[in-house]
Amino acid sequence: MIEMGGIKINSMLNNRTDVSDDLVSSSLSHLVTTGNNIGAAHIHIEPREKYIIVRYRVGNELVLGSKLPVNVYPKILSHLKQKSGLDINESNRVQEGKILLDNNSDHAIGLNISPVIGGEKIILSLSSVNHNIASLKNLGYWGDNLYLLNKCSQAERGLILISSNDKLGNLLTLKTIANNLYFRGLSVASLGSDIEASLPKSIQIKTIDGNSNNRIADENKMKMLLRKNPDIVFISNPGGSKILSSILVQSNKRLICVGMVSDGALGILNKLLKISNYHELKNLSVITSQKTLKKLCINCRESFTPTKLEIEKLTQYFNFLSIEKLNDLEKMAIEDSIGSDLHELSSSKETINRLYRSNIHGCEDCQYTGYIGKVNITEVIESDRDDLGKLMTIEKNTLNEIRNYLNKQGNISMELDGLLKCLRGMTDFRDINNLMKVNRV
């Protein structure tokens, strides 16, 4: 017997190519399901001399998956090309398309087929599979951060800046906010090719041929869109500081949500403090930031008791935060169903009793990776007039100074959100520790 995407296939297939479309389709669907379960962004299906190798792109790593019989590969290629409308006879150039592996699915999977030595390489992109997230809570927001973002997205005017380390994170948040506003009967406009594709029913600027011409949002295109007088505008890929300043001014009249690829909310706030005056900054509502991490497999994750040195380093990093306050925040996280599979607190008022990390050997459920799926860690910085005034008086607006000031005001930073989700068995402490090393004061 040979394992094909988790489905047992008789070894006689090594001498046959007449595999049914149903079997190929079900096998590919299984590969996609496995990819989603372990949080893969892409699936690589590559020809070798004696077999076909399947690997999953999880974060920056390629995780080895199944091996398929080499003789069925032509059938897989033909099946994918037919389903996605690509040229079956073409094998010497890159072809890209989209495919619905399940006829009942609403979401197309990206497909890239490119020539390599020994045949053609297939890459399935899973980034578009989970675009139907319906709530901000499902995107990782909870507690005060969720309350602030919901409150500001329901306002009549103001600016919401959404930053993420990738476009997909921004688009999911923008689209989720937009879908909630559609139900209120508000007129929604979009600017920038990414968000326009995600919100096809929104007001958009069209060229003479009827197509959108806003690959990157700039000031002139925004002015054209605002003449249509929308209630709310969603913008992706703003092109430079000039349009950001203009957006700040215009958000005095309507609600504007902007998605940006950035390392974090602090960097954006620092930039705004340098290019804007106090009067313009008063229109800023919140800046959010999110980062996607691998989610621990609950069946094989490991708990461990942190050493005194590790606890000391945590308290030094979060110098504004006592262990008792951390314990209170974990209780709030439990109330918001963060890590709901755990029934006990991982902290007390005196110490941190346990943290979590992945099992280096993994288990069968997580394909021996130690992870299943993804989890977002988030941060929401609320614009407070007093805070802005004080921040603008800081002689040097360094990220460390801004971070220290906001921390003392009780802001739940991305690192703190990650630590809380580690206490709840969702994130790997090694990932959170690495994040803190990057941002360490």
Backbone torsions as a table, in degrees:
resi	resn	phi	psi	omega
1	MET	NA	143.4	178.7
2	ILE	-119.6	136.2	-179.7
3	GLU	-83.8	115.7	177.3
4	MET	-117.2	99.6	179.4
5	GLY	58.0	32.1	178.6
6	GLY	87.5	-3.3	180.0
7	ILE	-108.8	126.2	-177.1
8	LYS	-71.8	127.5	-179.5
9	ILE	-127.2	135.4	-178.1
10	ASN	-59.7	138.5	-176.1
11	SER	-63.9	-11.6	176.3
12	MET	-61.8	-16.7	178.7
13	LEU	-62.7	-21.0	177.3
14	ASN	-61.0	-19.6	-179.3
15	ASN	-114.1	12.1	-176.9
16	ARG	-132.8	154.7	174.1
17	THR	-125.1	-0.2	-176.2
18	ASP	-88.5	55.3	177.8
19	VAL	-80.9	138.7	-176.6
20	SER	-70.8	152.2	176.5
21	ASP	-60.9	-36.8	-179.3
22	ASP	-62.5	-40.4	-179.5
23	LEU	-68.9	-42.2	177.4
24	VAL	-62.4	-45.9	-178.7
25	SER	-62.1	-45.1	-179.5
26	SER	-66.2	-36.2	178.9
27	SER	-67.0	-43.4	178.0
28	LEU	-64.9	-39.5	177.5
29	SER	-61.2	-38.4	178.3
30	HIS	-65.2	-39.5	177.8
31	LEU	-61.3	-41.5	179.4
32	VAL	-65.5	-42.5	178.0
33	THR	-60.5	-43.8	177.7
34	THR	-62.1	-43.5	178.6
35	GLY	-59.2	-43.5	178.4
36	ASN	-64.4	-40.1	-177.8
37	ASN	-64.0	-33.1	-178.1
38	ILE	-99.7	7.1	176.0
39	GLY	75.4	31.7	-178.7
40	ALA	-79.1	143.1	174.9
41	ALA	-89.3	-31.3	-178.8
42	HIS	-141.9	155.9	172.0
43	ILE	-119.0	123.8	178.5
44	HIS	-101.7	125.3	177.0
45	ILE	-119.6	110.7	-168.0
46	GLU	-126.3	138.3	179.6
47	PRO	-78.2	139.7	171.3
48	ARG	-125.9	177.1	-175.9
49	GLU	-66.0	-41.1	-173.9
50	LYS	-111.4	-10.2	-178.2
51	TYR	-160.9	171.4	174.7
52	ILE	-106.8	130.3	-177.4
53	ILE	-102.8	137.6	176.9
54	VAL	-114.3	126.6	178.4
55	ARG	-131.5	148.8	-177.9
56	TYR	-111.2	131.6	175.5
57	ARG	-86.4	106.6	179.0
58	VAL	-117.8	108.9	-173.9
59	GLY	63.9	-125.9	179.2
60	ASN	-98.4	9.8	-175.3
61	GLU	-114.4	150.0	171.5
62	LEU	-103.6	114.3	-176.5
63	VAL	-96.9	128.2	-178.8
64	LEU	-68.5	131.7	178.0
65	GLY	-113.4	-125.6	-175.5
66	SER	-84.3	166.6	167.9
67	LYS	-119.2	128.9	-177.6
68	LEU	-106.1	151.1	176.2
69	PRO	-63.6	133.3	-171.7
70	VAL	-63.6	-30.0	-175.0
71	ASN	-73.1	-13.2	178.9
72	VAL	-92.9	-3.1	-175.6
73	TYR	-63.3	-41.8	176.8
74	PRO	-56.6	-36.0	179.0
75	LYS	-67.1	-39.4	178.4
76	ILE	-64.8	-45.9	178.4
77	LEU	-59.3	-48.2	-179.5
78	SER	-60.9	-43.1	-179.1
79	HIS	-61.6	-47.2	-177.8
80	LEU	-67.0	-41.1	-179.7
81	LYS	-66.1	-42.0	178.5
82	GLN	-63.3	-46.0	-177.1
83	LYS	-65.8	-29.1	-176.7
84	SER	-102.1	1.1	177.0
85	GLY	76.9	22.6	178.5
86	LEU	-87.9	166.9	-178.2
87	ASP	-75.9	114.3	-178.2
88	ILE	-66.1	-32.7	-175.1
89	ASN	-86.3	-7.7	-178.3
90	GLU	-90.1	127.0	179.5
91	SER	-137.9	5.0	-175.0
92	ASN	-109.9	7.4	177.3
93	ARG	-144.8	162.8	179.8
94	VAL	-71.9	134.7	175.1
95	GLN	-125.5	136.9	180.0
96	GLU	-127.4	146.0	179.0
97	GLY	-167.8	-166.0	177.2
98	LYS	-134.0	152.2	-175.4
99	ILE	-143.8	142.7	171.4
100	LEU	-102.5	105.2	179.7
101	LEU	-72.9	-28.7	178.4
102	ASP	-114.5	120.9	-176.9
103	ASN	-62.7	-19.5	179.5
104	ASN	-91.0	-0.3	-178.0
105	SER	-85.2	150.5	177.4
106	ASP	-98.3	-2.9	-170.0
107	HIS	-121.4	125.5	179.8
108	ALA	-83.7	145.6	177.8
109	ILE	-101.2	132.9	179.1
110	GLY	-67.4	142.5	-177.4
111	LEU	-131.1	129.1	175.3
112	ASN	-129.8	123.3	178.4
113	ILE	-122.0	121.7	-176.0
114	SER	-133.5	147.2	-179.9
115	PRO	-71.0	135.7	174.8
116	VAL	-137.8	173.0	176.9
117	ILE	-63.6	123.8	178.6
118	GLY	95.1	2.5	178.1
119	GLY	147.0	-134.8	-179.7
120	GLU	-130.8	141.6	179.7
121	LYS	-98.4	137.6	-179.8
122	ILE	-110.2	132.0	172.2
123	ILE	-125.3	120.5	175.4
124	LEU	-99.9	124.7	179.5
125	SER	-95.7	124.2	-178.7
126	LEU	-97.7	6.1	-173.8
127	SER	-65.5	-22.4	-177.7
128	SER	-98.4	2.3	-173.4
129	VAL	-72.6	-35.5	-172.8
130	ASN	-106.8	43.4	-179.2
131	HIS	-82.8	4.8	-175.3
132	ASN	-102.3	22.9	178.2
133	ILE	-64.6	127.9	-168.1
134	ALA	-100.8	-12.7	-175.4
135	SER	-139.0	152.5	177.4
136	LEU	-65.0	-28.6	178.9
137	LYS	-63.6	-38.1	177.8
138	ASN	-67.0	-17.0	178.1
139	LEU	-91.1	4.8	174.6
140	GLY	107.5	-4.4	-179.4
141	TYR	-83.9	141.9	179.5
142	TRP	-158.2	169.2	175.2
143	GLY	57.5	-140.1	-178.0
144	ASP	-62.8	-35.6	178.7
145	ASN	-61.8	-42.7	178.2
146	LEU	-65.7	-42.9	179.6
147	TYR	-60.4	-46.5	-177.8
148	LEU	-63.4	-44.7	-177.9
149	LEU	-67.5	-40.1	176.6
150	ASN	-64.1	-44.0	-179.1
151	LYS	-60.7	-46.3	-177.2
152	CYS	-70.7	-31.5	179.9
153	SER	-75.1	-13.2	177.2
154	GLN	-96.8	-1.2	-178.6
155	ALA	-76.7	160.7	-179.2
156	GLU	-79.5	-24.8	-177.9
157	ARG	-149.3	168.3	180.0
158	GLY	125.1	172.7	-178.7
159	LEU	-120.8	126.5	173.6
160	ILE	-111.8	118.4	177.9
161	LEU	-104.7	125.1	-176.0
162	ILE	-116.5	118.1	-180.0
163	SER	-116.5	147.5	178.0
164	SER	-153.0	162.8	178.5
165	ASN	-81.3	-0.7	175.4
166	ASP	-149.7	159.5	-177.7
167	LYS	-63.4	-36.6	-174.8
168	LEU	-61.0	-41.0	179.3
169	GLY	-61.0	-42.4	178.0
170	ASN	-62.9	-47.0	-175.2
171	LEU	-64.7	-39.1	179.6
172	LEU	-63.1	-41.9	179.4
173	THR	-68.4	-45.6	178.5
174	LEU	-59.7	-45.9	-177.7
175	LYS	-66.8	-36.7	179.2
176	THR	-64.2	-44.9	177.3
177	ILE	-63.0	-43.0	-178.9
178	ALA	-62.7	-44.2	-179.2
179	ASN	-61.2	-37.1	177.3
180	ASN	-66.6	-33.1	-178.4
181	LEU	-78.8	-27.6	176.6
182	TYR	-57.2	-37.3	-177.3
183	PHE	-67.3	-19.5	179.4
184	ARG	-86.8	-0.2	178.3
185	GLY	77.4	19.7	-179.8
186	LEU	-85.3	150.0	176.5
187	SER	-82.4	124.1	-174.5
188	VAL	-112.5	130.8	177.0
189	ALA	-118.8	155.8	179.5
190	SER	-136.7	149.1	-178.2
191	LEU	-143.0	125.3	-175.4
192	GLY	112.4	133.5	-169.4
193	SER	-58.5	-38.0	-176.2
194	ASP	-64.7	-50.3	-177.6
195	ILE	-73.8	-30.4	176.6
196	GLU	-62.7	-40.9	178.1
197	ALA	-65.9	-31.5	-179.4
198	SER	-80.7	-22.7	-179.1
199	LEU	-124.5	68.6	-175.0
200	PRO	-63.7	-22.1	-179.1
201	LYS	-87.5	-1.7	-177.7
202	SER	-80.1	163.5	175.1
203	ILE	-70.2	129.9	-178.0
204	GLN	-139.1	160.0	175.2
205	ILE	-88.7	124.3	-178.6
206	LYS	-113.3	149.8	174.0
207	THR	-83.6	-179.5	-177.9
208	ILE	-60.3	-34.8	-179.6
209	ASP	-81.4	2.8	175.3
210	GLY	90.3	-1.1	-179.2
211	ASN	-94.9	156.9	176.9
212	SER	-72.6	144.8	179.5
213	ASN	-130.2	49.3	-174.0
214	ASN	-132.4	56.4	-177.7
215	ARG	-60.0	-42.4	173.3
216	ILE	-122.8	131.4	-178.3
217	ALA	-72.9	127.1	174.3
218	ASP	-127.2	175.9	-172.2
219	GLU	-65.2	-42.0	-177.6
220	ASN	-64.5	-42.3	179.1
221	LYS	-65.9	-35.7	178.0
222	MET	-65.7	-40.6	178.6
223	LYS	-61.7	-40.4	177.9
224	MET	-62.5	-39.9	-178.8
225	LEU	-69.5	-38.4	-177.3
226	LEU	-68.5	-21.4	176.1
227	ARG	-64.4	-19.6	177.2
228	LYS	-82.5	-2.9	173.6
229	ASN	55.6	53.8	177.0
230	PRO	-73.9	157.4	176.1
231	ASP	-74.7	-35.7	-177.6
232	ILE	-143.8	142.9	-178.7
233	VAL	-122.6	133.2	175.5
234	PHE	-110.8	127.8	-174.5
235	ILE	-126.6	132.8	172.4
236	SER	-120.5	150.0	177.0
237	ASN	58.0	52.4	176.9
238	PRO	-63.0	132.3	-173.6
239	GLY	-90.6	75.2	171.1
240	GLY	104.5	176.1	-174.6
241	SER	-69.0	-31.5	-175.9
242	LYS	-61.6	-45.1	-179.9
243	ILE	-70.5	-30.2	176.7
244	LEU	-62.6	-42.7	177.7
245	SER	-63.2	-41.9	178.8
246	SER	-65.1	-39.3	178.9
247	ILE	-63.1	-40.6	177.6
248	LEU	-58.8	-41.6	179.6
249	VAL	-66.4	-46.4	-176.0
250	GLN	-68.9	-25.0	-178.8
251	SER	-72.4	-1.1	171.8
252	ASN	-74.2	-17.0	-175.1
253	LYS	-109.2	-19.6	-176.8
254	ARG	-156.5	171.8	176.8
255	LEU	-86.1	129.8	178.0
256	ILE	-127.8	128.7	177.0
257	CYS	-114.9	128.0	-175.4
258	VAL	-122.3	130.1	175.8
259	GLY	-104.1	130.2	-177.6
260	MET	-134.7	144.6	171.3
261	VAL	-86.9	116.1	-174.7
262	SER	-155.1	159.4	178.7
263	ASP	-72.0	-20.9	-179.8
264	GLY	172.2	169.2	-178.0
265	ALA	-66.1	-34.9	-177.7
266	LEU	-61.7	-40.8	179.5
267	GLY	-63.5	-39.7	178.8
268	ILE	-67.0	-45.1	178.9
269	LEU	-60.3	-42.5	178.5
270	ASN	-60.0	-40.8	179.4
271	LYS	-65.3	-43.7	-179.4
272	LEU	-64.8	-37.6	178.8
273	LEU	-61.4	-27.3	-176.7
274	LYS	-89.0	-28.0	-174.7
275	ILE	-105.1	-5.0	-173.9
276	SER	-125.3	157.8	174.5
277	ASN	-97.3	171.6	-174.8
278	TYR	-61.7	-38.8	-178.8
279	HIS	-62.0	-41.6	179.2
280	GLU	-69.8	-40.0	-177.2
281	LEU	-65.9	-20.5	179.0
282	LYS	-64.0	-18.4	179.0
283	ASN	-81.8	-12.6	179.9
284	LEU	-71.0	127.9	179.8
285	SER	-94.2	-64.2	178.4
286	VAL	-146.0	156.4	167.8
287	ILE	-119.9	125.7	178.8
288	THR	-111.5	155.0	177.0
289	SER	-143.1	143.0	179.5
290	GLN	-144.6	149.5	178.2
291	LYS	-139.2	136.4	-178.2
292	THR	-93.7	127.9	176.4
293	LEU	-120.7	162.7	174.6
294	LYS	-73.1	139.5	-178.2
295	LYS	-93.3	134.6	-178.7
296	LEU	-64.7	140.6	173.1
297	CYS	-72.4	121.7	-175.4
298	ILE	-72.1	-13.5	-177.9
299	ASN	-86.5	-19.0	-177.7
300	CYS	-136.0	1.5	180.0
301	ARG	-58.3	154.7	-178.4
302	GLU	-112.3	136.6	170.4
303	SER	-100.3	148.4	178.1
304	PHE	-147.1	153.7	177.9
305	THR	-89.8	118.3	-178.7
306	PRO	-66.5	147.6	177.9
307	THR	-73.1	165.4	177.1
308	LYS	-60.1	-36.1	179.3
309	LEU	-66.2	-42.0	179.1
310	GLU	-64.2	-41.9	178.2
311	ILE	-65.1	-39.3	179.1
312	GLU	-63.5	-41.1	179.0
313	LYS	-65.3	-37.5	177.8
314	LEU	-64.4	-45.0	-179.9
315	THR	-67.4	-31.0	175.8
316	GLN	-69.5	-40.0	179.7
317	TYR	-67.0	-48.4	176.8
318	PHE	-95.3	65.4	-171.5
319	ASN	-65.8	-12.9	178.0
320	PHE	-88.6	-7.5	-167.0
321	LEU	-115.4	127.9	174.3
322	SER	-90.5	161.0	176.8
323	ILE	-61.2	-36.6	179.0
324	GLU	-62.6	-41.1	177.9
325	LYS	-66.5	-38.7	177.3
326	LEU	-61.3	-40.3	177.9
327	ASN	-63.0	-40.5	177.4
328	ASP	-63.8	-40.0	179.3
329	LEU	-67.0	-37.1	177.5
330	GLU	-64.5	-37.8	176.7
331	LYS	-62.0	-40.0	176.7
332	MET	-64.7	-38.5	178.6
333	ALA	-62.8	-40.0	177.4
334	ILE	-62.7	-41.6	178.9
335	GLU	-62.0	-29.2	178.4
336	ASP	-93.6	14.9	175.7
337	SER	64.3	28.4	173.9
338	ILE	-78.8	120.6	-176.6
339	GLY	64.1	48.7	-172.9
340	SER	-66.4	-15.0	179.0
341	ASP	-76.3	-14.5	176.2
342	LEU	-94.7	133.0	-176.1
343	HIS	-104.5	-6.3	-179.1
344	GLU	-119.1	151.4	173.7
345	LEU	-69.6	144.9	175.5
346	SER	-95.3	-5.8	178.7
347	SER	-129.0	163.3	173.3
348	SER	-130.3	-177.8	178.9
349	LYS	-72.1	-14.8	-176.8
350	GLU	-103.4	-31.6	-172.8
351	THR	-159.6	174.3	172.1
352	ILE	-97.4	115.7	-175.2
353	ASN	-80.5	-35.6	-177.8
354	ARG	-155.4	151.5	169.8
355	LEU	-129.5	173.2	-175.1
356	TYR	-126.9	151.6	175.8
357	ARG	-149.3	167.8	-179.2
358	SER	-77.7	153.5	172.5
359	ASN	-82.5	122.3	-175.1
360	ILE	-64.2	-20.7	178.8
361	HIS	-92.5	-19.7	-179.2
362	GLY	64.8	-163.4	177.6
363	CYS	-151.3	177.9	-177.7
364	GLU	-63.4	-35.5	-177.4
365	ASP	-63.7	-33.4	-178.3
366	CYS	-105.6	19.1	-179.1
367	GLN	58.2	31.5	175.5
368	TYR	62.6	30.5	177.7
369	THR	-103.0	-23.3	-176.2
370	GLY	91.3	-4.1	-176.1
371	TYR	-134.0	146.9	171.2
372	ILE	-137.2	115.8	176.4
373	GLY	81.0	-164.2	-175.9
374	LYS	-132.6	160.3	175.4
375	VAL	-141.2	138.4	177.9
376	ASN	-95.9	136.8	166.4
377	ILE	-106.4	141.3	-168.1
378	THR	-133.8	164.6	174.8
379	GLU	-146.7	140.7	175.7
380	VAL	-131.3	118.8	177.1
381	ILE	-102.9	113.9	178.8
382	GLU	-83.2	138.6	178.3
383	SER	-81.8	115.7	176.4
384	ASP	-115.9	131.9	-175.0
385	ARG	-59.4	-40.2	178.8
386	ASP	-65.7	-42.5	178.8
387	ASP	-61.9	-45.0	-179.6
388	LEU	-61.4	-43.0	179.1
389	GLY	-60.5	-42.9	-179.7
390	LYS	-69.6	-39.1	179.8
391	LEU	-65.0	-35.6	-178.5
392	MET	-72.7	-17.3	178.1
393	THR	-88.9	-9.7	176.1
394	ILE	-65.1	128.0	-173.4
395	GLU	-60.1	-43.6	178.2
396	LYS	-123.8	110.7	-177.8
397	ASN	-80.6	68.9	176.1
398	THR	-80.3	158.0	-179.9
399	LEU	-61.0	-37.8	-179.6
400	ASN	-63.8	-42.1	-180.0
401	GLU	-66.2	-40.7	178.2
402	ILE	-65.7	-43.5	-179.5
403	ARG	-61.6	-45.8	-179.1
404	ASN	-61.2	-42.5	-179.3
405	TYR	-64.1	-47.5	-177.8
406	LEU	-67.0	-37.4	178.0
407	ASN	-59.3	-42.0	-179.5
408	LYS	-67.2	-22.2	177.6
409	GLN	-85.3	2.4	177.6
410	GLY	90.4	14.7	178.9
411	ASN	-67.0	133.3	176.0
412	ILE	-87.6	101.3	-177.2
413	SER	-73.1	170.3	178.8
414	MET	-63.3	-38.0	179.2
415	GLU	-65.9	-39.6	179.4
416	LEU	-69.1	-39.4	176.1
417	ASP	-61.0	-40.7	177.6
418	GLY	-64.3	-39.5	178.5
419	LEU	-65.4	-41.9	178.7
420	LEU	-63.1	-39.0	178.9
421	LYS	-74.0	-22.0	171.9
422	CYS	-71.9	-41.4	175.6
423	LEU	-59.2	-30.2	-179.2
424	ARG	-92.3	11.1	173.1
425	GLY	76.9	21.3	-176.9
426	MET	-101.3	-38.5	-176.6
427	THR	-113.3	158.3	-179.8
428	ASP	-86.1	126.5	-178.7
429	PHE	-58.5	-30.9	179.4
430	ARG	-64.0	-36.3	177.0
431	ASP	-68.0	-41.5	180.0
432	ILE	-67.2	-40.0	178.8
433	ASN	-63.3	-40.0	177.0
434	ASN	-64.1	-39.0	178.6
435	LEU	-64.6	-40.3	179.6
436	MET	-68.0	-33.9	178.0
437	LYS	-63.3	-39.8	-179.7
438	VAL	-65.0	-39.1	-174.7
439	ASN	-102.2	11.6	-174.0
440	ARG	-63.6	136.5	-179.8
441	VAL	-72.3	NA	NA
